[in-house]
Amino acid sequence: MKKNILSAEERIRYSRHLILPEIGHERQMKLKNSSVLMIGAGGLGCPVLQYLTAAGVGKIGIIDNDKVDFTNLQRQIIYTTEDIGKYKAEVAQQRLSIQNPFVDFEVILKRFSSDNALELVEKYDLIIDGSDNFETRYLLNDACVIKNKPFIYGSIYKFEGQVSVFNYKDGPTYRCLFPEPPNEGEMPNCSEIGVIGILPGVIGSLQANEAIKVLAEIGEPLNGKLLSIDLLNNQFFSFDFEKVPEQCDITELDIDYSLACALPEVEDNIHLAPDKIATVLDHLDQWNLIDVRDEYEFEADNIGGVNIPIYELEDEFDQIDPDKPTLVICQVGLRSLQAVQLIKNHYPDIKIYHFEKGLDEALQYLS
């Protein structure tokens, strides 16, 4: 049921909006009567949720089934050390409800999937992408096309980020700009590329700004435009792109959503227990020890062996003796798992292992 007035407390709370000619009471009421679904409560989700809550968006859904981890605290600014192990969506809802009691929240402790995408998207006026993988992003795009809902796109990579508005007023969609997901292995692993902690705050704030413009119907949203930012060099640029009708002809979720960040399927017996690392290092002449991290990571901290970054591996197979057992290592076990598959494809009979949780865990057994 739509509301027509702001309470006395709300008029004070939103006073800096109300005195803006572009917003005023009428458009603040549009925000109050609007609903937003936030896909993910991580790096992008935190600033988006905080600013839209402060702005007075009437209803906000938060879908995320992840729990707070120590590694999140560098950039996911809603959470504290005391929240480790708790569901992000629940913690966010608790904090945001204190921030603005006039906002209603729906917490969904599930993964955004083809089983729930259409039902969820249909319930909200606007969807905001805070995901970190291509599977979710293409699924979200297609669900929004089917249900004719706009969504605010944001992505981050190291020091760089992008923002756009898709499927807005019959405008271009995500697939008009990126027709197909990249093939597995073409993109750096989503869990290991790293990101400067400020970046999701900047990109998330811009996403929130675009959301307010769309909901309040003000300004010029990034419809058919991609804004790209490089914080390392302070470079901002944008370019236009057009709608591609054949990419918008989606009527059902029957597409194979490729996972560019998916882990390769390998045998269960390739995981080497981390307490065996000392044995390998004591007999290193009998092993191939391959560290597939970037050179700067290897120089900063390593346990020996040969450094071959994952993206150079296919050109360096001659450095690996197929007659020796091979141990592949990276920081947290994801790049090494991909490397295992590449090496086995080249040397099918090689005995090969990796640390499931990477160097971080292995070092605990060497200290």
Secondary structure, 3 states (H helix, E strand, C coil): CCCCCCCHHHHHHCHHHHCCCCCHHHHHHHHHCCEEEEECCCCCHHHHHHHHHHHCCCEEEEECCCECCHHHCCCCCCCCHHHCCCEHHHHHHHHHHHHCCCCEEEEECCCCCCCCHHHHHHHCCEEEECCCCHHHHHHHHHHHHHHCCCEEEEEEEECEEEEEEECCCCCCCHHHHCCCCCCCCCCCCCCCCCECCHHHHHHHHHHHHHHHHHHHCCCCCCECEEEEEECCCCEEEEEECCCCHHHCCCCCCCCCCCCCCCCCCCCHHHECCHHHHHHHHHCHHHCEEEECCCHHHHHHCCCCCEECCHHHHHHCHHHCCCCCCEEEECCCCHHHHHHHHHHHHHCCCCCEEECCCHHHHHHHHCC
